[in-house]
Amino acid sequence: MSTRAKELLVVGIVLLFCIIAYLGKVYGWVDTVVFSPMVSMIVVGIIILGLVFVLIRTLQGRLINRQVVFLFVGIAVIMPFFMSITQKIRTSPEVQQLYDAVAELPKGSKVLVSFDYDPPSAPELQPMAEAFLYYCLSNDLKVIIMGLWPQGAQQANLALEAIMKNEKLAAKGLEYGKDYVNLGYQAGNEFVIQRMGADFSSMFRTDYSGRHYEELELVKNVKNFSNIDYSFNLSAGYPGTQEWVQVAVDRYGLKMGCGNTAVQAPMMYTYLNAGQLVGLLGGMNGAAEFEQLVKYPGKGTKFMLSQSFAHMIVIAFIIIGNVAFFRSGRGKKL
Amino acid sequence: MRREVPLLITGIVGVVFVLQYFIPHWPFSQVNTWFSDWFSIVGAFAIWLGALNLLKISALKVIGKKSDWGYAIVIIISFIIMVAIGFAEGKEFREQGTMFSWLYEYVYSPLSATMFALLAFFVASASYRAFRARNLDATLLLMAGFLIMLGRVPVGDSISFFLPENYQFSQVASWIMTWPQTAGQRAIMIGIALGLVSTSLRIILGIERAHLGGGD
């Protein structure tokens, strides 16, 4: 088979999976397919046997193709979607700190949430966004949404749409403009934050759907950061948490927590330890921990099993690679 | 003039921004407001410039039939479809139920997330082939990576259930992230900050002119 034919075959298979997944989402098939604990354990056993086979092959001096590694990772990520294995998720101190900071806000407090990310980071950050918005709105906190990334405001709307399906929130009869508002995207990176320190309305003359700032009951009396009780920043890069800390926290004294991608989160520990950040959700694990705390089990919790499997697969491959490395003699290239 | 004017603008704006940080009162506060507004305006235009530049580069690639010109056609068609549908649906184009939001949710979002997710596959492959305990430094890095990867997922605590609670993988990972990792990050960030200050000063004073183009 020629390379071109193989490429077309792969594209065809991926397309087929996409169509099945889309139809599954629309008609609700995906959630109905669940392996029993026995089948789940058999799948785990097959994966382990596969890894043992890879180890033996590697010890024989034959490195497996990268396609085989990809296959293992693919299986490790996809299969857990259908498994019925439960995991105990332990809350880390930084997640607990964020939860406590929001929990102690009196009813009616104003919370500013900045959506500084786009769809590539959504698998990690969207579950955080949903859980955070759910917790705020279910505790009668007033939420002001904005974005320094062009797609941020749209991601916020997707999160709002998802949480409004929740019965508890639906029963509250929340009103746009009174209980929550989406101010939309504003270009200008950290300069937007800086101007907001003086006057919100100078940066957001209208909201996401074009309504004037002064017509929105929730924000018409919000002049600057001094009217905000807590802020939560969802960030995947620049502009993001670092810029918010440097301008809004350090200069204007805003109390802020953040949710970051797993890649970015390590940098935030410096701000967290210095007290510049009050709470941190790092990666999907942080999202899952927060979902557990606020009792809103969403995609973070659901996908943690996949992440556990993926991490175990990567660790297994590192071990296999190193076993072969030492067997073949230190420093010798495999 | 092509060099002097940009240098003058850079110098004035740079000095004003430094001064207004330490003296946030009139006239610096007012000038800061003007410059910030101008930055937002320039930023908004830059988005258009970026989009049009992408179209131009893609179109030139197709016309010249350069390598991978087929992908450039996909870019142009996708761009035109999104823009056309966005304009056709008017001011409410981002509302739920519109064609634009459907494309965003079911085409753009999954495709973007897929590109990011490919990282997991390459990390696994690279780990298998390159992540070796060749010396003490590499071994320490390897061990830290191991403990963080195990401690950041619930399965880590399941594996280390027999250890005292404070020594289970999640606690060890938290300790590594809070102390040794933070110390390293601080060193890097302070180094970057010092570098930024010196580079910024060079740009404000007109010593560094590489951003203007040309050789000198």
Interface residues (C-beta under 8 A of the other chain):
Chain A: C18 Y22 L63 I64 R66 V69 F70 F72 V73 G74 V77 Q87 K88 I89 R90 S92 P93 D118 P119 P120 S121 A122 P123 P150 A153 Q154 N157 L158 E161 Q186 A187 G188 N189 F191 V192 Q194 R195 A198 S202 M203 Y208 S209 G210 R251 A262 P266 M267 Y269 T270 N273 G283 N285 A288 M304 Q307 S308 A310 H311 M312 I313 V314 I315 F317 I318 I320 G321 N322 F325 F326 R330 G331 L334
Chain B: Y21 S29 N32 T33 S36 D37 F39 S40 G43 A44 A46 I47 K91 E92 R94 E95 Q96 S101 Y104 E105 Y106 Y108 S109 P110 S112 A113 M115 F116 A117 A120 F121 V123 A124 S125 S127 Y128 R129 A130 F131 R132 A133 R134 L142 G145 F146 M149 L150 R152 V153 P154 V155 D157 S158 S170 S174 M177 T178 Q181 T182 Q185 R186 M189
